[in-house]
Every structure is written in structure tokens, then in C-alpha cells.
Amino acid sequence: MSETRSSKTEAVRRLGVRYPIVQGPFGGGLSSTRLAATVSNLGGLGSYGAYSLTPDEIFQVAKELRSLTSNPFALNLWVSDHDPGGLELSPEEFDRVYALFEPYYRELGVEKPERPQRYAQKFEEQVEALLEARPPVFSFVFGVPSAPLLAECRRRGIVTIGAATSIAEAQALDGAGVDLIVATGFEAGGHRPSFLARAEDSLMGTLALTPLVADRVKAPVIAAGGIGDGRGIRAVLTLGAQAAQLGTAFLACEESGASPEHRAALFSDQSQRTALTRAFSGRLARGLRNRWSDEMGPRVPELPPFPILGWFASKLKPAALAAGRTDLVSLWSGQIAPNLRHRTAPALMESLVRELEQP
Ligand SMILES: Cc1cc2nc3c(=O)[nH]c(=O)nc-3n(C[C@H](O)[C@H](O)[C@H](O)COP(=O)(O)O)c2cc1C
């Protein structure tokens, strides 16, 4: 592949990649080292969403990625790891919350789970492992890491990428000295990573958010949300972004950690109906509408906060998928899904680069 005109951006230089293309990270087990390494080897920035990994697993993933690619890659974490009330439940609260989910557990033949020590990993422990693993790039969502942590990244030569859903969030990241900023439009699949206002009050689209952010921050901007082909990348470069981050288009590729059922749904007519809902994790996220989002969405006020809600919902996933059912599991997707054409990462990368290079 020849070098593109757009590959000369400052973002491309800082990331040490060839093309202004970032494969967005996927949390919750949907990332794979194969996908991230493939994208990095083809001149984009491959990313691995390590949000649900233990510190040991983070270290192992970094080691594996290093064995699969000598190009830069990103490890991604969630800075804020719980919402108020989301750290623990007393035995009585646990039973009361379980009762809200029990009909679904019964329907899928899943046993009541034991009350766990914790419902999710702790960012502080994860980031220690990440620093030690020293990935070329550390991308993060849901907040701004502390000044000492950002200083430590700089000292270790780790490039940082933060995510913003509003002008204020972009300015907060820029003010803290984060190296690059992802402007995430509300078309995007997965969680809406807002951290200064409620996600429901931070619903700007990529077309508006990209130039608003690019005109106000020093850091190069990476646009995300609703970008599925070379046209989309060119559009956001025109709007002031210096690179594009694509999630859903890479999630649909066979190298990702998505289940075959999830991937099939992304290529089906179901992909025309996405919804932003808190019903799967407790935080607002975009996925395909299904029975769970339709039935649990209206009940969110009585459900536990993030990450406890997600913990109860995720216990159903193995049984649901084993039964070939997609009505009770999250099927994360952005709005661009109906336009997806490529089923492997090399085919997608080849077409993105070709379309980007067109005069
Ligand atoms: C299944 C899924 C999981 C995601 N998990 C994360 C994550 O853990 N961290 C993160 O920074 N972004 C995450 N994202 C956002 C993507 O990295 C990317 O910014 C987004 O998908 C871009 O919008 P698009 O889906 O319209 O291409 C996720 C997206 C999806 C679809």
C-alpha cells in the first residue's frame, strides 16, 4: 500500500503509524490480539480493550501483541470503574437485585450466582500492570487520569489518547496534557464515555463534535462514531480531525472477539435498529435493539448501577449463546452497521486505504 496524502498528519506522527486509521478498542472480551495485531501490521493503530482484564491478563496481552507485531498498538482502560452504589451489595441487597433478573436466569437454565468479592476490575490495579507492560499507546475512556499517572506515561514514552463526548470534556483532557483526543459522536457503537455530564446530556453527533473540538484543543483529534469506509474518514479529516477511529466495522470482522451470532446480527436487517440504553451494563451504550433492551430499558431506574447491572446481565451470556439466542445478550453496534461490507480485517483495511487515497 502506498503512502496517502492524509498520512502526514501530526496524529499519525505521534502514534507512529502509517495511516490515519485507528481500530477502536472493545471492552468486555470482544477485543482480540489477532485483530489488533493485524491492523497494526497493516499500518493502522490496532487497539485492545483491557477493561475487563486482571492485571496479570493485561501483562499477558501486551506480551502477546508484541510477539504478533513490531508496530505500535494501544491498550485501553476505563478510568472510572464504578458509578455511585456500584461497588458492593449486602447479602440482602444481592438477593433483592437477583430477584429482578431471576426470570431470565430461569428461562436460560442459569443457576443463581454466588455473591462476588467484587463486580469488576479496579482501574488503579490495572493501570499499574499497564505501566509495567509499557504499551506504545494507552487509550482510555470515562475520565482523565491523574497528573502523576499522565507524567509517568510520558516518562515511559507511552502516548496517551483520551475520549471526549463534549467540548468541555475535550478541554479537560487537553488541559491535562493528554497527547491525542478522540471526539466520540453519538453514532458510535458501545458505551458513551461521558464523564463530566450525564451521557444522556452529551449526545452530540460526529459531524458537529469533530470541528467543535478540533477548533478548541491543542492535541490532534481522532474522530469516532459512524465512520465505516474511506468516505467517512475523508469527511472527518475535512472537519479537522487528524485520524479516524472505527469500531463497529472492525467488530464485524472475523478476527474480533464477537460471537458468530453477534456478527451475523450486524450483517442482518436487525442492524438498522440500534438503541442507546443503560439496560446491559448500567451505563449508556449503543447496541442492536432486542428483547433485553426493550424489556429492561424501561426498568433501568429499579436496576442496580454500573458495573453491578452488567455483572448480572453478563452471567446469562454463555448460556444464551450456547442456545444460539441473541435476544437476551448485548449486541453492541454503531449506527453505520447496515453499510458494512467487509468480513476480514485485511479486506477492510485494504478498502479503507484505497478509498482514502482516491483523488
Ligand atoms: C463492542 C464495543 C465495545 C467497545 N468498548 C470500548 C472500550 O472498552 N473502550 C473504548 O475506548 N471504546 C470502546 N468502544 C468504542 C470504540 O472503540 C469506537 O470508538 C467506536 O466503536 C467508534 O464508533 P463506530 O462503532 O460507529 O465505528 C467500543 C465499541 C464497541 C462497538
The ligand as a Gaussian input file, in Angstrom:
#p B3LYP/6-31G(d) Opt

LIG

0 1
 C      -18.432000      -3.664000      21.265000
 C      -17.769000      -2.359000      21.523000
 C      -17.008000      -2.218000      22.663000
 C      -16.311000      -1.021000      22.894000
 N      -15.524000      -0.912000      24.006000
 C      -14.741000       0.176000      24.156000
 C      -13.808000       0.248000      25.232000
 O      -13.703000      -0.639000      26.075000
 N      -13.031000       1.361000      25.296000
 C      -13.110000       2.371000      24.365000
 O      -12.329000       3.330000      24.441000
 N      -14.005000       2.333000      23.366000
 C      -14.804000       1.261000      23.234000
 N      -15.685000       1.201000      22.184000
 C      -15.763000       2.321000      21.230000
 C      -14.924000       2.034000      20.000000
 O      -13.582000       1.851000      20.326000
 C      -15.060000       3.156000      18.951000
 O      -14.710000       4.397000      19.465000
 C      -16.483000       3.249000      18.418000
 O      -16.991000       1.966000      18.148000
 C      -16.500000       4.099000      17.151000
 O      -17.777000       4.223000      16.612000
 P      -18.379000       3.224000      15.474000
 O      -18.816000       1.995000      16.213000
 O      -19.516000       3.989000      14.919000
 O      -17.280000       2.941000      14.495000
 C      -16.419000       0.045000      21.961000
 C      -17.230000      -0.104000      20.832000
 C      -17.884000      -1.283000      20.591000
 C      -18.725000      -1.418000      19.344000

